[in-house]
Amino acid sequence: MMRTKLFVLLSALWLTGSVWAQQLSYQLSMDAPHTHYVDVEIRFENLPANVQKRGYVDFKMPVWAPGSYLVREFAKNVEGEVAKDLNGNALKFQKINKNNWRVQLGTAKGVVFSYKVYAFEQSVRTSFVDDSHAFISPSGVFMFPDGFVNLPSTLRIKPYKEWKEISCTLEKVNGDKYTLRAPNYDELADAPIEIGNQKIISFTAAGVPHQYAMYGVAQYDEERLVRDTKAIIEAAVEIFGELPCKEYIFIVHNLGGGATGGLEHLNSTVLAVNRNAYQTQSGYLGFLRLAAHEYFHLWNVKRLRPDVLGPFDYDNENYTRQLWMAEGFTSYYDDFIVRRAGLIDENSYLRDVAANINEHENSPGSKVQSVGEASFDAWIKYYRRNENSINSSISYYGSGARVAMLIDLEILHNSKGQKSLDDVMRALYADTYKKANRGFTEAELKKACEAAAGKNLDDIFNDYVFGTKPTNYEKYLAYAGLRLNVTPDNTPSLGMTAADENNRIIVKVTRKDAPAYNDGINVNDEIIAIDGFRMSNTAAMNAYIAGRKIGDAVKITLARDGLIREMTVKVGTAGTAQYTLVPVSNPTAEQQTVFRKFTGKR
């Protein structure tokens, strides 16, 4: 994320002849939030001589949000553009491509560019405004003058009249919470803003002020939440040895439904959770794992990062084959941090680790796509899943966490418990972020892992990162005195998923090499009857199939494109299994040492 001071200085001098010659300010207002619009004004003053000579300024809207690897085309939400000079006189402008507005200067030495943004997509990645609050995801709201991403700016927020709170980690100007300062566009784009009457829960952890900004109605034990969050923070800080921020905010959207998840930012995160999650132990622990995941990104991704992920190209995809590390290692550590914080026991932790194996091994796509390829193709596959995704792709989150486990076990074994994946994280953080202030390369990541392990790791990287070779779990788990118990699901099945829609059974997914897939059932087929028996819903269909024997042939009556067809499908299994980690009966002393370190006692 952070650009080097030298780069910033040289860029500013080249563009202006003076670091502080230009003045860039934003104003954000929302007079009628029930309409879901916000108003943005950009004031760009004291334009440099070369820009005035050129005769125009381009204002650009990013096409994606850092941390969420999909071109979302935020410019689609922009309307009502107006360009004026500093005296209020109209300036000509034209949209020259999908996300670039060119303002003709004439004799103007500055420009005021204003526009509206429609914000009604509820997710952690996109802005959402209604009569209860405004959540601003900056990269989809604030444009920037092209060529001036390094220019400092101020942001003046004019909240709706009934709203009193603003939660954002940008620096306050003279202590005024309505006026914020950003040292460059990267940090402006990476500082989400919650505006409304959210509940503020403030606490200190690891010597640094933290805050929960809680939007929505939810019932939770505030004292317990703060206590457990502190434990998570302290466990994370212990890994890296320092907390690299002056404050941190958890912006939490407690919702009744819709997508849940989180998105990391430089000094904050946005979490979307079901408002009832806190009411059960499993739901509450799920929230803590999510918080731990996004908090670990404070180091991994936001500072310790693949070299492509900053400075950003806001116009195009930023390709990397290392999301398996950026998100996979973080997914591995979110469970580990919760365990290390003392919030789950040993058996629960082993179930969490096994969950990553289950996800990978029960995905037919694991035989087709490597985690390195999944990382590179995130822009076109991960966020654009379809009915065949399970057969053609994997998640770099869970599958990446599985590789992190293998590397961790290899390091623990070869160092006799003296080193772990923690040492890889610390070394990369110190060498690339702290010393060089840059991202790491693929080669540097592999080298750091090999340095901690004290051996070549070509087998892991070639076979499991950039290849799809079946994983030798027995080898790596044995280091910790563990074995993998595999229980195949032998329930009679057609290996397909269907849903009830308007009193019809509609096929949604067919698993590769399962009966439905092999015998020609298609996604979107409507299942009408089996063996002449009318199927009223998916529960009835599944119960009927479960009552057959593996190898039985069933006659399926279906509708496809409005035409009735009959097909014969041979009953089999879904091809899935349950994977669990089981300690061996008589572990050696070395295995016991590795096991203790692997399960949290480092």
Secondary structure, DSSP 8 states (H G I E B T S, - for coil): ----HHHHHHHHHHHHSSTTS-EEEEEEE-S-GGGTEEEEEEEEES--HHHHHHTEEEEE--SSBTTB-S---GGGGEEEEEEE-TTS-B--EEEEETTEEEEE-TT-S-EEEEEEEE-B--SSSS-EE-SSEEEE-GGGT--EETT-TTS-EEEEEE--TT--EEE--SEEETTEEEEEEESSHHHHHT--EEEES-EEEEEEETTEEEEEEEES-----HHHHHHHHHHHHHHHHHHHSS---S-EEEEEEEESSS--EEEE-SSEEEEEEETTGGGSHHHHHHHHHHHHHHHHTTTBTTTB-BTTSSS--TTS----S-HHHHTHHHHHHHHHHHHHTTSS-HHHHHHHHHHHHHHHHT-GGGGT--HHHHHHGGGTTTTS--TTHHHH---TTHHHHHHHHHHHHHHHHHTTTS--HHHHHHHHIIIIIIIT-S-B-HHHHHHHHHHHHTS--HHHIIIIIS------HHHHHHTTTEEEEEEE--S-B-SEEEEEETTEEEEEEE-TTSHHHHTT--TT-EEEEETTEE--SHHHHHHHHHTS-TT-EEEEEEEETTEEEEEEEE-B----EEEEEEE-SS--HHHHHHHHHHTT--
